Amino acid sequence: MNSPPRPRQPPTEISDLQRLRAALEAVERSGWRSPSGCASALQIGFESWLERDYLRYRSETNLLLQRLAVALGVLFYSIYIGYDWLGSQHFTDQPMLFWLMLFVAPSNALLVACSFRRGAWRYIQSVALLVAVANTVGMVVVSVVGERNGLHAPHELLLIQLFYDFFLLGLPWIQATILALLTALVAPFALWLAGSRGTALFDYGFFLAVAAVLGTIACYLQERAQRLAWLRQQLLRQLSEHDPLTGICNHRAWYERCDAILRQAQREQQPVAVLAVDVDHFKQFNDRHGHLAGDDCLRRVAQALAGFARRPLDVVGRLGGEEFALFLYGVDAATAEQHAEAVREAVRALQPLPEVRVSTSVGVASALANRLTSTETLVARADTALYRAKTGGRDRVCLWSEAEPPA
Ligand SMILES: Nc1nc2c(ncn2[C@@H]2O[C@H](COP(=O)(O)OP(=O)(O)OP(=O)(O)O)[C@@H](O)[C@H]2O)c(=O)[nH]1
């Protein structure tokens, strides 16, 4: 539970922001890349670390559409069956439609099951492709069987199938396109083999091909627009949660995250600690070296602190001006004090300018697992201890104790 402080790992939050900025700039300036990182006109995508997050987002937002797609698929087959049963002649003496239903049902059922299961986003795209292939094959078979029995099956339903391959199943545009083009080639050919001839067959093939081309263009543009909007949204979210100067969490995001992690600590019965870190005599630093050097110094201090928030549930933030805060999960008072000393030394070791050093005062407040309190209270206690560190001469660590009231 109590690991000794080991600072200076690359702070992931800062680099996420930078990487997102770079990804957006790259897309806007030089176009899309495939997930493998190669520039490609057709295979629009992000680099793999971003592509994974995008696919998860896409899967989660497509769930409702995919359920609708399955409902429509079932409706289409019901129309076929109704058409067959209500018509004066049947497609076939065999229970063909029943077997077709059995053929498409497993993939459709799997898709619905995946859409209700959290964490199934990795597989849902493959299952959606399976559904698209099964439904298309099923519909082509029904058309062919109808044709061989001298009946005109409602072939137009294949056009609707293309529509939902492109827009409802959430397939990537390239998969939807390949499927649509194959359908436009195979379905008329299968009907021709089944004996269909003349303008009806030509019209049918022509409309399928036109639908495939229009769907391809629309689906491609839609996927591009969705990816770009998602990327911008990710960047905006990161910007709204991070301090623009230092790149670490801003005041609001730091409190929100700490509140959530504190609730987790309550569930898991883990102690937590807050370190309030304030740069000493920073006004003097600014006055002597200028505001820009002051900004650079704050950035370096933030980077040094971020090196101490290396576990997923540790959070570093800039609470304002030259005051920072570090939330440590699963850390008791003694370990928190060790961390605070290490933080103080790490900042002391920085050289924001040649031959210039800065120091920090650190106030520490910790809460035992059975006495967890709110983030506000912990910060108020850490601030009380920080005040003692300042009045006691600065460049030191002070621990809040039960004996003193919060500020
Ligand atoms: N360069 C720069 N300075 C900032 C920024 N935010 C706050 N400051 C400065 O930080 C200084 C804080 O000064 P004080 O609150 O008096 O604290 P201090 O001089 O560090 O003194 P002690 O905290 O008592 O050791 C002010 O001069 C602010 O202008 C910033 O983003 N960039």
The ligand as a Tripos MOL2 file, in Angstrom:
@<TRIPOS>MOLECULE
LIG
   32    34     1     0     0
SMALL
NO_CHARGES

@<TRIPOS>ATOM
      1 N1          4.2810   34.3010  -13.7520 N.pl3     1 LIG1
      2 C1          3.1360   34.0390  -13.1630 C.ar      1 LIG1
      3 N2          2.8940   34.5180  -11.9380 N.ar      1 LIG1
      4 C2          1.7350   34.2190  -11.3360 C.ar      1 LIG1
      5 C3          0.7550   33.4210  -11.9570 C.ar      1 LIG1
      6 N3         -0.2950   33.2880  -11.1060 N.ar      1 LIG1
      7 C4          0.0150   33.9820   -9.9970 C.ar      1 LIG1
      8 N4          1.2440   34.5430  -10.1280 N.ar      1 LIG1
      9 C5          1.9560   35.3900   -9.1950 C.3       1 LIG1
     10 O1          2.2650   34.6690   -8.0270 O.3       1 LIG1
     11 C6          2.5090   35.6270   -7.0240 C.3       1 LIG1
     12 C7          1.9590   35.1200   -5.7130 C.3       1 LIG1
     13 O2          2.3660   36.0220   -4.7440 O.3       1 LIG1
     14 P1          1.9800   35.8710   -3.2340 P.3       1 LIG1
     15 O3          0.5850   35.3270   -3.1040 O.co2     1 LIG1
     16 O4          2.2690   37.1800   -2.5680 O.co2     1 LIG1
     17 O5          2.9020   34.7430   -2.6920 O.3       1 LIG1
     18 P2          4.4920   34.6200   -2.6580 P.3       1 LIG1
     19 O6          5.1970   35.8170   -3.1900 O.co2     1 LIG1
     20 O7          4.8280   33.3310   -3.3210 O.co2     1 LIG1
     21 O8          4.7850   34.5080   -1.1280 O.3       1 LIG1
     22 P3          4.5480   33.2750   -0.1970 P.3       1 LIG1
     23 O9          3.5400   32.3850   -0.8230 O.co2     1 LIG1
     24 O10         4.0540   33.8420    1.0880 O.co2     1 LIG1
     25 O11         5.8690   32.6170   -0.0510 O.co2     1 LIG1
     26 C8          1.8560   36.9380   -7.4600 C.3       1 LIG1
     27 O12         2.8560   37.8810   -7.7620 O.3       1 LIG1
     28 C9          1.1110   36.5330   -8.7300 C.3       1 LIG1
     29 O13         1.1450   37.5800   -9.7080 O.3       1 LIG1
     30 C10         1.0370   32.9290  -13.2740 C.ar      1 LIG1
     31 O14         0.2540   32.2360  -13.8980 O.2       1 LIG1
     32 N5          2.2300   33.2640  -13.8310 N.ar      1 LIG1
@<TRIPOS>BOND
     1     1     2 1
     2     2     3 ar
     3     2    32 ar
     4     3     4 ar
     5     4     5 ar
     6     4     8 ar
     7     5     6 ar
     8     5    30 ar
     9     6     7 ar
    10     7     8 ar
    11     8     9 1
    12     9    10 1
    13     9    28 1
    14    10    11 1
    15    11    12 1
    16    11    26 1
    17    12    13 1
    18    13    14 1
    19    14    15 2
    20    14    16 1
    21    14    17 1
    22    17    18 1
    23    18    19 2
    24    18    20 1
    25    18    21 1
    26    21    22 1
    27    22    23 2
    28    22    24 1
    29    22    25 1
    30    26    27 1
    31    26    28 1
    32    28    29 1
    33    30    31 2
    34    30    32 ar
@<TRIPOS>SUBSTRUCTURE
     1 LIG1         1 GROUP 0 **** ****
